[in-house]
Amino acid sequence: MRLRALCLAALLAAPLAGGAAPPELAKLPPPPAAASGASGSIDPEAATRAYLDTLPAAERARSDAYTEGGYWLLLLDFLWGAGVWLLLLSTGLSARMRDRAERWVRWKPLRTTAYWLQLAVAVALLRLPLDVYQDFFREHRYGLSNLTLGGWLGEQAKGLLLALVLGAVAATALYAVVRRLPRTWWIWGTAVAVAFSAFVALIVPVAIVPLFNTPRPLADARVVKPILSLARANGISTGEVWEVDASKQTKRVSANVSGFLGTERITLNDNLLNRCSLPEIESAMGHEMGHYVLDHVYWLLLVLALVIAAGFALVSFFFERLRARWQARWQIRDIGDTAGLPLVALLFSTWLFAVTPFLNSAVRAAESEADLFGLNAARQPDGFARISLKLAEYRKLEPSRLEEILLYDHPSGRSRILAAMRWKAEHPETWVGATAAAPGGSGPAGDASRPPGP
């Protein structure tokens, strides 16, 4: 769950051709000897190290380089954005866009909309070189993207269209509050911003995801049946599991819970279906169901509300001081002048950059809770360990403790595998050679048959 978009989560798999036999599901490899329980016990630390050592050195080096380069991109992204906002202010471009909007439109609220449309296009163009590098060339360099340059530009155009429409609504509503309540706007503006974020979360699975992918109910009964059983066992009333064709964009495996107040969907992407075994898929679905059952969307909205309120308060405090000092160059009239939006964005983005460790920790705490829920629900510790290794394609497996605290919004691969091995050590019925007294027979834990749920 990446917070700046709150809800931006993309998902899942392509439908099977009518009448064609479904592809063979991948088999879960046997666990390393130290994680098997064959000796009569499992040392979680040793079992974790054994799993980590299964990742080839070249793949680990590539993952480490991708992740560590991403740290610098966080800083570059912030500095580039700050440069864009300062350029718009210092050159008077923002003031000219405001003046143009006032000439075009007589009704003040729609002047905000007219200003926003110009601003969004200008920012998209000014950010394009960085976006092309980090989201296209870099993704191809590390073998993570399936998009051609034309396809990527098409995705960017869709994103810009969304920004134009949704951003215009948000900006118009916020500036209406600011102009009406110039002293206390930051309090009421927080309420508007959180309500808008909740609205976006509401429409993501039904209105936004379909713009980029084709979500459909998953048809493969071999996958659907155990997942629906898992859902029912945990109080989730649903008759469908969703998939989306994420492979047209990326090679990453992923699953996601999205939606809000009745639009919730638990989804998986076709990379997950095509590359993972059933135990791995079940472990991922158990994790996503944890987000749903534990109401993490409400928790994250609360965190977002606190961050926005503090950020708006800081904007309110610094805006007038900076405006008065640079008035001759920036030509901003007051806090209700849309020409000041780049200054608001500069101050607020600085705040968000400063509190990145806090935001990461809040999201990481929710992810850790969902991990434990998934282990208890799906009871597939080896499946969870294996899928954590697959996530290492784009996440460093063993960051330092400080790296994980400051820069990770999910637990690291090592942390996740260790949690799975601790759980497994306490549940001997999941060890290799243990029998599962499940309906229809027994079998070793870790194959397609699953021990009964808790």
N, C-alpha and C positions, 0 to 999 in steps of 0.2 A: 504494500500500500504506500505509494509515494505521495506525500502530503500536499505539495503545491498544486497538484491537480485534484487532491483529496481522493478522488475516485478513479483516477485514471488507471484502469486495469483492463488489459486486453486478454483474450482467451481463445480459443479452442478449435475443434476439429472438423474435417470435411466428411460429408455423408458417404455412405457406401453406395456403390452403383446398384441400381435395382436388380435383384436377383443374383448378384455376384456373391461368391463366398467371401466372408470377411477375412482379412489377412490374419496370419498366425500371430498370436500374442507373443511378445518377447518372453523369454524364460528368465527368472531371477537366478543369477549365479549363486552357487553355494557361498556361505560366509567364509571369511578367512578362518583358519584353524583356531586362532585365539578368540574368535567371536562365536564359535560354534557351540560351545558348551560340552563338547565331546569328552573333555577331561573331567567333567563333573562340576565345574564351576566356571564363571566368567569374571575376569578382571576388567572392569569397564575401561580403564586407561589403556591397558594392553590391547583390548579389542578395538578401541578407537584408533590406536596407532596402526594396527594391522589393516584396518579399512583405509586409512589415509595413505598407507604405503602401496595400495593397489593402484593409485593414480600415477601414470608414467611421469617421469621427471620433466619431459618436454611439455606435456600438457599443464603440469603445475606451474612451470616457468611462464607459459603463455598466460595462464589465469592470473598469476601474480602481477605480470606486467600490465595486463588490461586493467586490473583493479587499481594498482598504484598510479597508473596514468590517469585514471578517473578522479583520483584525489586532486591532482593538479587542475583537471578540467573543472572541478567545483569552484576553485579559486578563479580560473580564467573566465568561467561563465559569469561569475559575480562581477569581476572587473570589466568585462566586455559590456555587460548590462549597464553598469554604472557609467561607462563611457558613452553609451548610447543616450542615456538620460541627460547627461551633462552636455552632450553635443546638441540635443534638441533645445535645451535651455539657452546655452551660451550663444548659439547662432541666431536665436530669435525664431527658429522654425516653429516651435510650439506656439508662440504668440501669433505668428502668421496663420497657423492652422485654426487657432481660435477666431481670429478676425475673419477668416474665410467662412467659417461656420456661421458667424453672426451675419454675414452678408447673404448667405444661402438661405437661412432659416430665421423666421421671426419669433417663433415660440421657443422660449428659453430651454425647456427640457430637451427639445429635439436638437437644439444647438449642441448639447452635450453629446448626443448621438452622432451628429455630423462631425464633431471634433474627434470622437473616438474612432470613427471609420478611417479618418486620415492617419491618426496616430498608429493604429494597429498595422496598417500597410507599411508605414515608414519604419516601424520597429522590425517588422518581418524582413524587410529588405536590408536593414542595417545589421541584423543578426545572421543573415543568410550565409556569409562565409564561414562563421563558426559552426553553424548548424550543419552545413554540408560536410565539414571536416569531422565533427564528433558523431553525427548521426548516420552518415553515409560512408565516407572513406574509412573512418576508423573501424566501424562495424564490419566492413568487408575485409579490412586488414586482419582482423582477428577471427574471420570466418563465421560471423554471427548473423549476417544479413542475407536475405534471399532477394532483395529488391534491386531492380535496375535503377539507373539514375532517373529515368523517366518515371518509373513507378514511385520512387521516393519523392520526386517533385510533386507527383499527383497527391500523395499522402500529405505533403506539406500544404498544398492548396486546400485540401479538405480541412486541415487543422486551422488554417487562416480563416476560412469561411466560418468555422465554429467560433473562433475568437471574435470575429466581427459581430456575429449575432449575439452570442452569450455575453461578450464583453460590453457590447452596447447597452444591453439590459442592465447589467450590474453597474456600469459607470453612470448611467442616467439615474438609477435609483439612489446611488450613493451621493451624487451631487445634489439631488433634490433634498436629501437630508441635510447635507452640509450647508446649503443656502438657507434652509429654514431654521436650523439650529447651529449657528456658527460656533457657539461656545461649547456645547455638549455633543457635537456631532460624532465624536469618537465613540461615545457610548451607544448611541442609536445606530451609528454606522456599523458597529460590530454586530448588532442584531440583524441588520440587513445583510451583511456579508455572510454570516453563519446560515441565515435562512436561504440565501442563494446557493451556498455550498451544499446544503441539504437537498435543494431542488436538483442540482446537478447530479448528486449521488442517486437521486430518485430516477432520473431519466437515462443514466449511463447505459444500463443493459438493454433498454427498449428503444432508445433514440440515437445514442452516440456510437455504441459498438457497431450497429448495423451499417454505419457510414463507412467503416473501414474493413469489416469482416462480415461473414455470413454465419450468424449463430443459428444452430438448429438443435432440436432434441437428439441426443445420442441414440443410435439405433442398435448398436452391438449388444445383444442381450448378455453376453459373457461379462461385459463390463457394467452394464446398467443394473443387472439384478443384484450383485453384491453391494453396489453403491447405494441403491434404494433401500436395501436391507439395513445398511449402516445408517442411513438417514433416519429411517423409522425407529431404529433402536435408540436414537438420540433425540427423539421428539421433533424431527423436522418433517412436516407434512408436505410432501412433494411427490408427484408422479413422473417427474422428468429430470434427466441430467442433461446439461447443455454442453455442446462442443462448438468450437469455432476454428476456422481455417487460418490460424496464425502463421502457418508455414509459408504462406505467400509473402510474409514480411521477414520472418526471423527463423533461426534454427533453435532458439531457446525452448526448453520445456517449461511449461507454466500451467498453473491452475489459479482460479480466482473466485472470490465471492464478491458480487456487486449488487447494487440496488438498495432500496430503502422503502420502508412502509408499504410493503406489498409487491414491489417489483424485484425482490431479491432473486438472484440466480446463482447457483453454484456451477461453475463451468471449468472445463479443462480444454487445453488446446491439442490440436492434432499431432504436434510433436510429442507430447506426452503419451498419446495413444500409440503412436507408431514406434516410439523408441523405448518404452518402459513396459515392464512386466505388470501383471495384475496386482501383486503385493505393493509395488511402487505406486501404482495409480491409487490403490485404496489408501495408502498412507498419505498421499497428497490430498485426497478428498476428505479424509478424516481431519486433516489440518484446516482445510477450508470450512468444513462444517463447524469447527471450533470457533472460527471468527463469527459465524452466524449465531450459534447457541450462546456464546459469551457476550453477544451484543457489542462487539468491538466498534461497529460503525458509530454507536452513540458515544463511546469512550473517546474516539478520535475526533468527533465533532466537538466534544467538551474541550479537549486539548486545543483544537483549532480556535475555539472561541476565546480561550485565555491568551493564546499567542496573538490573535488579531486585536483583541482589546488592548493589550500592552503595546503592540506595534502602532496602533492608531493613536494611543495616548502620546507616544514619543513623537509621532508625526505632528500632532497638534502642538506639542511643546516647541519643536524646532522649526516648524514651517515658517511662522511669521518672522522669526529672527533672521533666517536666511533670506527670505523674500525681501525684507526691508534693506538688507545689506546689498543685494544684487539687483535691486529693482530696475535700475537704469538699463542693465543688459537683458534681464529676463523678461521684463514688462509684464509681471504677474500682478494683478490688481489686489487680490485677497485670496483667502482659503477656498472661496466658492468659484474662483476663476479656473476654467478647465485648462488654461495655459499652464497652470501649476501642477497638472497631473504628473509630468515627468519628475518634478521635485518630490511629490508624494511617493512615486514609485521608487525613486532613489533612496529615500529615507526608509521606506518599508522593506525594500529588498536588503538593505544593510542590516536591519533588525533581523530579518529571516536568516541571513547568512550567520549572524552572531549567535542565534539560538539553534543552529543546525544540530549541535550535539544533543540538546534537550529534545528536539523533535525526533531525532533518530532514536533516542532512548525510549521515548514514549511509544513509538511504533514497534521497536524491538521487543519491548515488554509484552505488547499484545501478540506479537509473532511467537514469542516463547510460550505464552499461555496456549496458543493454538497448537504449537508443536506437542505439548504434553497432552492436550485434549485428543489430538489425533493418534498418539501412541496408545492411549487408553481405549479409544474407540475402535481403531482399525486393528490394533494388536499386530502390527507388522514392523518390528524394529529393524529388521534387515532390509525390508523394502524402503524404509525411511532413510537408512544409512546410504543405500545405493542411490536414491534420488538426490540426496544431499551431495554426493560426489558428482552427479550430472550438473547440478547447479554451479559446481566449481568451474564450469566452462566460462562463466562471467563473474564469479565471486571468488576472491582469494580464500583458500581453505583455512589457512592458519595465520590470521593477522595477530599482531601483538594485542595485548589486553587494551592498551590505550587506543590503538586503531579501531578496535571493535566498539569501544565506548563512544568515541567521537564521530566515527565515520560510517558505521554500519547501521542501517535501519532494519536489518534482519540478523538473527544470530548467525555467526560464522558457521562454515561447514563443520569445523572441528567441534564447536559447541553443540551443534545439532546431533552429530554422530555420537558424541559422548552422552548426551541425554538419552539417545536411543539405546546405547549399550548399558547404561545404568538401569533403564527400564527392563531391558532383556535379562540382566543379571538377577532381577527380582522376580522373573516369570519363567521358571525352568520349562514350562509347558511349550514355550516357543523355541526351545533349543533343537538343534539338529538331532534326529533320532527320537525326539519326544513324540508321542502320539496325541492327536487331537480328537477327542470324543465328539466329533461333529456329526450331525445327521447325514446318513449316506456313507459312512465309513470313516476311516482314519488315515492320516498321512503325515509326513514330516512337515513341521512348520516351515514356512517360507515358500512352499509351492502354491499351486492355484487353490488348494483347499485351505481354509482359514480356521484357526481355533475359534470357538464360540466367543462372542462379544462379552463385555463385562456385565 
